[in-house]
Amino acid sequence: MSVEEPMDESVPTDEQEIRNAGAVLRSAMPPMRFTTGFADRAMARIAAERVTVAPEVLQFTAMQRSFRLLAAAAALTIVALGAHNTLLARTEYSSLVDAALGLEPVSAEAIFSSSDTFQ
């Protein structure tokens, strides 16, 4: 895009003034570019930061990050399996809590036929 835009007679005056002001601002700005050696300085700074961190700190940080990821995955798996098991164990006569805890419905037959009666 050139610094000086041609004046178009079909453009309203306000828009022409805006275009002229924009051209003036663009011509007053310095060219945008990185100075020589910018990449080398940036990479040297990154390398210096890596050297200053002790290996024990890096190992601890890696273990923390791994634990967070594994703990989150384990929590999601536990919730998903619990919901799945609850839905499978639930019958029309049992409550959601009974199904989640794996409690079986109690009946008189189940009580009297139990071999584990107290004597």
DRENBA-383308 format. One line per 4 residues: number of its first residue (from 0); their letters; for each residue x, y, z of N, C-alpha, C, O, CB. Coordinates in Angstrom, 2 decimals, decimal comma, always signed. Glycine has a CB too. Example, Ala and Ser with C-alpha at 12.3 -4.5 7.8 and 13.67 -1.06 7.14 Angstrom:
// residues 2
0	AS	+13,19:-5,69:+7,80:+12,30:-4,50:+7,80:+13,20:-3,30:+7,80:+14,24:-3,32:+8,46:+11,31:-4,47:+9,05 ~ +12,85:-2,25:+7,08:+13,67:-1,06:+7,14:+12,90:+0,03:+7,87:+13,41:+1,14:+8,04:+14,08:-0,60:+5,72
END
This chain:
// residues 119
0	MSVE	+0,85:-1,17:+0,00:+0,00:+0,00:+0,00:+0,90:+1,23:+0,00:+1,83:+1,32:+0,80:-0,97:+0,00:+1,22 ~ +0,63:+2,15:-0,86:+1,45:+3,35:-0,95:+1,09:+4,33:+0,16:+0,02:+4,25:+0,75:+1,29:+4,02:-2,32 ~ +2,01:+5,23:+0,42:+1,80:+6,21:+1,48:+0,75:+7,22:+1,05:-0,12:+7,59:+1,84:+3,12:+6,92:+1,83 ~ +0,83:+7,66:-0,16:-0,13:+8,63:-0,68:-1,20:+7,91:-1,47:-0,92:+7,30:-2,51:+0,58:+9,68:-1,56
4	EPMD	-2,44:+7,98:-0,99:-3,53:+7,36:-1,72:-4,17:+8,41:-2,62:-4,30:+9,57:-2,23:-4,58:+6,75:-0,74 ~ -4,55:+8,00:-3,82:-5,15:+8,97:-4,73:-6,51:+9,44:-4,21:-7,24:+8,66:-3,60:-5,30:+8,38:-6,14 ~ -6,83:+10,66:-4,46:-8,10:+11,23:-4,04:-9,18:+10,75:-5,00:-9,04:+10,89:-6,22:-8,04:+12,78:-3,99 ~ -10,21:+10,22:-4,47:-11,32:+9,73:-5,28:-12,48:+10,71:-5,11:-12,90:+10,99:-3,98:-11,74:+8,27:-4,87
8	ESVP	-12,98:+11,21:-6,20:-14,04:+12,21:-6,14:-15,37:+11,61:-5,70:-16,25:+12,34:-5,24:-14,21:+12,87:-7,49 ~ -15,53:+10,27:-5,83:-16,80:+9,65:-5,44:-16,89:+9,40:-3,93:-17,96:+9,06:-3,43:-16,98:+8,34:-6,20 ~ -15,76:+9,56:-3,20:-15,73:+9,34:-1,76:-16,16:+10,62:-1,06:-15,72:+11,71:-1,43:-14,31:+8,89:-1,29 ~ -17,03:+10,51:-0,04:-17,45:+11,71:+0,69:-16,27:+12,41:+1,35:-15,22:+11,79:+1,55:-18,50:+11,34:+1,75
12	TDEQ	-16,41:+13,67:+1,67:-15,33:+14,49:+2,21:-14,82:+13,96:+3,54:-13,60:+13,95:+3,76:-15,80:+15,92:+2,38 ~ -15,69:+13,53:+4,43:-15,25:+13,02:+5,73:-14,33:+11,82:+5,55:-13,31:+11,70:+6,23:-16,45:+12,63:+6,60 ~ -14,68:+10,95:+4,64:-13,85:+9,76:+4,43:-12,52:+10,13:+3,78:-11,50:+9,50:+4,06:-14,60:+8,74:+3,56 ~ -12,53:+11,14:+2,92:-11,29:+11,62:+2,31:-10,35:+12,19:+3,37:-9,14:+11,97:+3,32:-11,58:+12,68:+1,23
16	EIRN	-10,92:+12,92:+4,33:-10,11:+13,47:+5,41:-9,52:+12,36:+6,27:-8,38:+12,45:+6,72:-10,95:+14,41:+6,27 ~ -10,30:+11,32:+6,50:-9,81:+10,19:+7,29:-8,67:+9,49:+6,56:-7,66:+9,13:+7,17:-10,95:+9,19:+7,59 ~ -8,84:+9,29:+5,25:-7,77:+8,66:+4,47:-6,51:+9,53:+4,47:-5,40:+9,00:+4,59:-8,25:+8,42:+3,02 ~ -6,66:+10,82:+4,34:-5,50:+11,72:+4,36:-4,79:+11,66:+5,71:-3,56:+11,61:+5,77:-5,94:+13,16:+4,05
20	AGAV	-5,56:+11,67:+6,80:-4,98:+11,60:+8,14:-4,25:+10,27:+8,33:-3,18:+10,23:+8,93:-6,07:+11,78:+9,22 ~ -4,83:+9,19:+7,83:-4,19:+7,88:+7,92:-2,88:+7,85:+7,15:-1,89:+7,28:+7,61:-5,13:+6,79:+7,41 ~ -2,86:+8,47:+5,96:-1,63:+8,52:+5,16:-0,54:+9,31:+5,88:+0,63:+8,95:+5,84:-1,91:+9,13:+3,77 ~ -0,94:+10,40:+6,53:+0,04:+11,21:+7,27:+0,61:+10,41:+8,45:+1,81:+10,44:+8,68:-0,62:+12,53:+7,78
24	LRSA	-0,25:+9,71:+9,17:+0,21:+8,91:+10,31:+1,14:+7,78:+9,85:+2,16:+7,53:+10,49:-0,98:+8,34:+11,07 ~ +0,78:+7,11:+8,76:+1,63:+6,03:+8,26:+2,99:+6,54:+7,81:+4,00:+5,86:+8,00:+0,95:+5,31:+7,10 ~ +3,03:+7,72:+7,22:+4,32:+8,25:+6,76:+5,19:+8,70:+7,93:+6,41:+8,74:+7,80:+4,09:+9,42:+5,79 ~ +4,58:+9,05:+9,08:+5,35:+9,51:+10,23:+5,90:+8,35:+11,07:+6,81:+8,55:+11,87:+4,48:+10,40:+11,10
28	MPPM	+5,36:+7,14:+10,89:+5,80:+5,99:+11,68:+7,12:+5,45:+11,15:+7,35:+5,44:+9,94:+4,73:+4,87:+11,66 ~ +7,99:+5,00:+12,06:+9,23:+4,36:+11,60:+8,90:+2,99:+11,03:+7,88:+2,40:+11,38:+10,26:+4,23:+12,77 ~ +9,75:+2,49:+10,15:+9,48:+1,16:+9,59:+9,52:+0,10:+10,69:+10,37:+0,14:+11,58:+10,50:+0,82:+8,47 ~ +8,60:-0,85:+10,61:+8,51:-1,91:+11,62:+9,41:-3,07:+11,21:+9,13:-3,76:+10,23:+7,03:-2,38:+11,79
32	RFTT	+10,48:-3,30:+11,97:+11,34:-4,44:+11,74:+12,20:-4,66:+12,99:+12,41:-3,75:+13,79:+12,22:-4,24:+10,47 ~ +12,68:-5,88:+13,11:+13,55:-6,22:+14,22:+14,97:-5,78:+13,89:+15,39:-5,80:+12,73:+13,50:-7,73:+14,54 ~ +15,70:-5,39:+14,92:+17,09:-4,99:+14,71:+17,94:-6,23:+14,45:+17,50:-7,35:+14,70:+17,63:-4,19:+15,92 ~ +19,12:-6,02:+13,96:+20,02:-7,12:+13,65:+20,40:-7,87:+14,92:+20,76:-7,26:+15,93:+21,28:-6,60:+12,94
36	GFAD	+20,33:-9,19:+14,86:+20,71:-10,02:+16,00:+19,62:-10,23:+17,02:+19,90:-10,73:+18,11:+21,88:-9,43:+16,66 ~ +18,39:-9,87:+16,71:+17,29:-10,02:+17,68:+17,08:-11,49:+18,03:+16,94:-11,83:+19,21:+15,99:-9,42:+17,12 ~ +17,07:-12,36:+17,03:+16,85:-13,79:+17,29:+17,96:-14,37:+18,15:+17,69:-15,17:+19,04:+16,74:-14,56:+15,98 ~ +19,20:-13,96:+17,89:+20,32:-14,47:+18,69:+20,21:-14,03:+20,15:+20,46:-14,82:+21,05:+21,66:-13,99:+18,10
40	RAMA	+19,82:-12,77:+20,37:+19,66:-12,27:+21,75:+18,52:-12,99:+22,46:+18,64:-13,35:+23,63:+19,41:-10,75:+21,74 ~ +17,42:-13,20:+21,75:+16,27:-13,88:+22,36:+16,62:-15,32:+22,72:+16,28:-15,77:+23,82:+15,07:-13,85:+21,41 ~ +17,28:-16,05:+21,84:+17,65:-17,43:+22,12:+18,69:-17,51:+23,25:+18,65:-18,44:+24,05:+18,20:-18,10:+20,85 ~ +19,61:-16,54:+23,32:+20,59:-16,52:+24,41:+19,89:-16,30:+25,75:+20,27:-16,91:+26,74:+21,65:-15,44:+24,16
44	RIAA	+18,90:-15,43:+25,78:+18,16:-15,18:+27,01:+17,40:-16,43:+27,45:+17,38:-16,76:+28,63:+17,19:-13,99:+26,83 ~ +16,77:-17,13:+26,50:+16,04:-18,36:+26,82:+17,01:-19,43:+27,33:+16,70:-20,12:+28,31:+15,28:-18,88:+25,58 ~ +18,16:-19,56:+26,69:+19,16:-20,54:+27,13:+19,67:-20,20:+28,53:+19,88:-21,11:+29,33:+20,33:-20,61:+26,14 ~ +19,86:-18,94:+28,83:+20,33:-18,52:+30,15:+19,29:-18,86:+31,22:+19,66:-19,26:+32,33:+20,64:-17,02:+30,17
48	ERVT	+18,01:-18,70:+30,91:+16,96:-19,03:+31,87:+16,93:-20,53:+32,13:+16,71:-20,95:+33,27:+15,60:-18,56:+31,36 ~ +17,16:-21,33:+31,11:+17,16:-22,78:+31,29:+18,33:-23,23:+32,15:+18,20:-24,17:+32,93:+17,20:-23,48:+29,94 ~ +19,46:-22,59:+32,01:+20,65:-22,98:+32,76:+20,49:-22,63:+34,23:+20,98:-23,37:+35,09:+21,91:-22,29:+32,20 ~ +19,81:-21,55:+34,55:+19,70:-21,10:+35,93:+18,75:-21,97:+36,76:+18,80:-21,90:+37,99:+19,25:-19,67:+35,98
52	VAPE	+17,90:-22,77:+36,15:+16,96:-23,60:+36,88:+17,65:-24,92:+37,24:+18,23:-25,59:+36,38:+15,66:-23,86:+36,05 ~ +17,59:-25,27:+38,52:+18,23:-26,49:+38,98:+17,51:-27,71:+38,43:+16,29:-27,67:+38,26:+18,27:-26,53:+40,52 ~ +18,23:-28,80:+38,16:+17,58:-30,01:+37,63:+16,53:-30,59:+38,57:+15,54:-31,16:+38,12:+18,63:-31,06:+37,34 ~ +16,74:-30,44:+39,89:+15,75:-30,95:+40,85:+14,43:-30,22:+40,71:+13,36:-30,81:+40,83:+16,28:-30,82:+42,28
56	VLQF	+14,51:-28,92:+40,46:+13,29:-28,12:+40,29:+12,56:-28,54:+39,02:+11,33:-28,65:+39,01:+13,62:-26,60:+40,24 ~ +13,32:-28,79:+37,96:+12,70:-29,24:+36,72:+12,03:-30,60:+36,90:+10,93:-30,82:+36,38:+13,74:-29,31:+35,61 ~ +12,67:-31,49:+37,62:+12,10:-32,82:+37,86:+10,84:-32,70:+38,71:+9,84:-33,36:+38,42:+13,13:-33,74:+38,55 ~ +10,88:-31,88:+39,75:+9,70:-31,69:+40,60:+8,55:-31,09:+39,81:+7,40:-31,51:+39,96:+10,05:-30,78:+41,79
60	TAMQ	+8,85:-30,11:+38,96:+7,81:-29,48:+38,14:+7,21:-30,49:+37,17:+5,99:-30,50:+36,97:+8,39:-28,28:+37,38 ~ +8,04:-31,32:+36,58:+7,53:-32,33:+35,65:+6,64:-33,34:+36,38:+5,61:-33,76:+35,85:+8,69:-33,06:+34,95 ~ +7,05:-33,71:+37,59:+6,23:-34,65:+38,37:+4,89:-34,02:+38,77:+3,86:-34,69:+38,75:+6,99:-35,11:+39,62 ~ +4,92:-32,74:+39,13:+3,67:-32,05:+39,46:+2,73:-32,02:+38,27:+1,54:-32,32:+38,41:+3,96:-30,62:+39,93
64	RSFR	+3,26:-31,67:+37,12:+2,43:-31,58:+35,91:+1,84:-32,95:+35,57:+0,67:-33,06:+35,22:+3,26:-31,04:+34,73 ~ +2,66:-34,00:+35,66:+2,18:-35,36:+35,37:+1,10:-35,78:+36,37:+0,10:-36,37:+35,98:+3,35:-36,36:+35,40 ~ +1,31:-35,46:+37,65:+0,31:-35,83:+38,65:-1,01:-35,12:+38,40:-2,07:-35,73:+38,50:+0,81:-35,50:+40,04 ~ -0,95:-33,84:+38,06:-2,19:-33,10:+37,80:-2,96:-33,73:+36,65:-4,18:-33,89:+36,74:-1,88:-31,64:+37,48
68	LLAA	-2,27:-34,08:+35,58:-2,94:-34,68:+34,43:-3,51:-36,05:+34,78:-4,65:-36,36:+34,44:-1,97:-34,80:+33,25 ~ -2,72:-36,87:+35,47:-3,19:-38,20:+35,82:-4,32:-38,15:+36,85:-5,26:-38,94:+36,78:-2,04:-39,03:+36,35 ~ -4,22:-37,24:+37,80:-5,28:-37,12:+38,81:-6,59:-36,68:+38,17:-7,66:-37,19:+38,52:-4,87:-36,12:+39,91 ~ -6,52:-35,76:+37,25:-7,73:-35,31:+36,57:-8,33:-36,45:+35,75:-9,54:-36,65:+35,76:-7,43:-34,10:+35,66
72	AAAL	-7,49:-37,20:+35,04:-7,98:-38,32:+34,24:-8,58:-39,40:+35,15:-9,62:-39,98:+34,82:-6,84:-38,92:+33,38 ~ -7,93:-39,67:+36,28:-8,45:-40,68:+37,21:-9,78:-40,25:+37,81:-10,69:-41,08:+37,94:-7,43:-40,94:+38,32 ~ -9,91:-38,98:+38,17:-11,18:-38,49:+38,73:-12,31:-38,61:+37,71:-13,41:-39,02:+38,05:-11,04:-37,03:+39,19 ~ -12,03:-38,25:+36,47:-13,06:-38,38:+35,43:-13,44:-39,83:+35,20:-14,61:-40,14:+35,00:-12,56:-37,75:+34,12
76	TIVA	-12,46:-40,72:+35,24:-12,74:-42,14:+35,05:-13,59:-42,68:+36,20:-14,52:-43,45:+35,97:-11,44:-42,94:+34,93 ~ -13,27:-42,29:+37,42:-14,04:-42,75:+38,57:-15,48:-42,29:+38,48:-16,41:-43,06:+38,74:-13,40:-42,26:+39,88 ~ -15,68:-41,04:+38,13:-17,04:-40,50:+38,01:-17,81:-41,22:+36,90:-18,97:-41,57:+37,07:-17,00:-38,98:+37,75 ~ -17,15:-41,42:+35,76:-17,83:-42,08:+34,65:-18,19:-43,52:+34,99:-19,31:-43,96:+34,71:-16,95:-42,05:+33,40
80	LGAH	-17,27:-44,27:+35,59:-17,57:-45,66:+35,96:-18,63:-45,73:+37,05:-19,49:-46,62:+37,03:-16,30:-46,37:+36,43 ~ -18,58:-44,82:+38,01:-19,61:-44,80:+39,05:-20,99:-44,53:+38,48:-21,96:-45,18:+38,87:-19,28:-43,76:+40,09 ~ -21,09:-43,59:+37,57:-22,38:-43,30:+36,94:-22,87:-44,50:+36,12:-24,05:-44,84:+36,15:-22,28:-42,04:+36,04 ~ -21,95:-45,13:+35,40:-22,32:-46,29:+34,60:-22,80:-47,44:+35,48:-23,83:-48,05:+35,20:-21,13:-46,75:+33,74
84	NTLL	-22,07:-47,73:+36,54:-22,47:-48,81:+37,45:-23,78:-48,51:+38,14:-24,60:-49,40:+38,34:-21,38:-49,06:+38,48 ~ -24,00:-47,26:+38,51:-25,25:-46,88:+39,17:-26,42:-47,08:+38,23:-27,46:-47,59:+38,64:-25,19:-45,42:+39,63 ~ -26,26:-46,70:+36,98:-27,35:-46,88:+36,02:-27,62:-48,36:+35,75:-28,77:-48,74:+35,54:-27,02:-46,16:+34,72 ~ -26,58:-49,19:+35,74:-26,78:-50,62:+35,51:-27,45:-51,29:+36,71:-28,28:-52,18:+36,53:-25,45:-51,29:+35,21
88	ARTE	-27,10:-50,89:+37,92:-27,60:-51,55:+39,12:-28,97:-51,05:+39,54:-29,63:-51,68:+40,37:-26,63:-51,34:+40,26 ~ -29,41:-49,96:+39,01:-30,68:-49,39:+39,46:-31,86:-50,11:+38,83:-31,89:-50,32:+37,62:-30,74:-47,89:+39,13 ~ -32,82:-50,48:+39,66:-34,07:-51,07:+39,19:-35,19:-50,11:+39,53:-34,95:-49,05:+40,11:-34,33:-52,48:+39,83 ~ -36,39:-50,46:+39,17:-37,49:-49,54:+39,43:-37,84:-49,47:+40,91:-38,50:-48,52:+41,34:-38,71:-49,94:+38,64
92	YSSL	-37,41:-50,46:+41,70:-37,73:-50,47:+43,13:-36,60:-49,95:+44,00:-36,77:-49,84:+45,22:-38,08:-51,86:+43,55 ~ -35,46:-49,64:+43,43:-34,34:-49,18:+44,25:-34,09:-47,69:+44,00:-34,38:-47,16:+42,93:-33,05:-50,01:+43,94 ~ -33,57:-47,04:+45,00:-33,26:-45,62:+44,86:-31,88:-45,45:+44,23:-31,13:-46,41:+44,08:-33,33:-44,90:+46,23 ~ -31,56:-44,24:+43,88:-30,27:-43,93:+43,28:-29,14:-44,18:+44,27:-28,07:-44,66:+43,88:-30,25:-42,48:+42,80
96	VDAA	-29,36:-43,86:+45,54:-28,34:-44,08:+46,57:-28,11:-45,58:+46,77:-26,97:-46,02:+46,88:-28,76:-43,41:+47,90 ~ -29,19:-46,37:+46,82:-29,06:-47,82:+46,97:-28,27:-48,41:+45,81:-27,41:-49,28:+46,01:-30,44:-48,48:+47,06 ~ -28,55:-47,95:+44,61:-27,84:-48,45:+43,44:-26,37:-48,04:+43,47:-25,50:-48,82:+43,10:-28,49:-47,95:+42,15 ~ -26,10:-46,81:+43,91:-24,71:-46,33:+43,95:-23,90:-47,11:+44,99:-22,72:-47,39:+44,77:-24,67:-44,83:+44,26
100	LGLE	-24,53:-47,46:+46,11:-23,82:-48,20:+47,16:-23,84:-49,71:+46,94:-23,16:-50,45:+47,64:-24,41:-47,88:+48,51 ~ -24,63:-50,16:+45,97:-24,72:-51,59:+45,68:-25,58:-52,34:+46,66:-25,40:-53,55:+46,85:-23,35:-52,19:+45,66 ~ -26,54:-51,66:+47,30:-27,43:-52,31:+48,26:-28,55:-53,01:+47,50:-29,10:-52,48:+46,53:-28,02:-51,28:+49,26 ~ -28,87:-54,20:+47,95:-29,94:-54,96:+47,32:-31,24:-54,69:+48,08:-31,21:-54,44:+49,29:-29,61:-56,48:+47,28
104	PVSA	-32,37:-54,75:+47,39:-33,63:-54,53:+48,09:-33,88:-55,62:+49,14:-33,57:-56,79:+48,94:-34,80:-54,48:+47,09 ~ -34,44:-55,20:+50,26:-34,68:-56,12:+51,37:-36,12:-56,61:+51,30:-37,06:-55,83:+51,15:-34,39:-55,44:+52,74 ~ -36,27:-57,92:+51,42:-37,61:-58,51:+51,46:-37,64:-59,54:+52,59:-36,60:-59,94:+53,09:-37,99:-59,18:+50,07 ~ -38,84:-59,96:+52,97:-38,96:-60,94:+54,04:-38,35:-62,26:+53,60:-37,71:-62,94:+54,41:-40,44:-61,14:+54,43
108	EAIF	-38,53:-62,64:+52,37:-37,95:-63,89:+51,87:-36,43:-63,86:+51,95:-35,80:-64,85:+52,33:-38,39:-64,15:+50,43 ~ -35,84:-62,71:+51,59:-34,39:-62,61:+51,63:-33,87:-62,71:+53,06:-32,79:-63,25:+53,29:-33,93:-61,30:+51,00 ~ -34,64:-62,19:+54,02:-34,21:-62,23:+55,41:-34,30:-63,65:+55,96:-33,36:-64,12:+56,59:-35,07:-61,28:+56,26 ~ -35,43:-64,34:+55,72:-35,62:-65,67:+56,31:-34,83:-66,76:+55,58:-34,52:-67,79:+56,17:-37,08:-66,03:+56,30
112	SSSD	-34,50:-66,55:+54,32:-33,75:-67,57:+53,58:-32,25:-67,40:+53,72:-31,48:-68,22:+53,22:-34,13:-67,54:+52,11 ~ -31,82:-66,37:+54,38:-30,40:-66,13:+54,55:-29,76:-67,18:+55,43:-30,31:-67,52:+56,47:-30,16:-64,75:+55,12 ~ -28,62:-67,69:+55,02:-27,93:-68,72:+55,82:-27,13:-68,09:+56,94:-26,64:-68,80:+57,82:-27,01:-69,56:+54,92 ~ -26,98:-66,78:+56,93:-26,20:-66,08:+57,95:-27,10:-65,52:+59,05:-26,92:-64,38:+59,48:-25,40:-64,95:+57,31
116	TFQ	-28,05:-66,30:+59,52:-28,94:-65,83:+60,59:-28,24:-65,95:+61,92:-27,39:-66,82:+62,13:-30,26:-66,63:+60,61 ~ -28,60:-65,06:+62,81:-28,01:-65,07:+64,15:-28,72:-66,11:+65,00:-29,94:-66,22:+64,96:-28,12:-63,67:+64,81 ~ -28,00:-66,85:+65,74:-28,61:-67,91:+66,57:-28,52:-67,55:+68,02:-28,97:-68,32:+68,87:-27,93:-69,26:+66,34
END
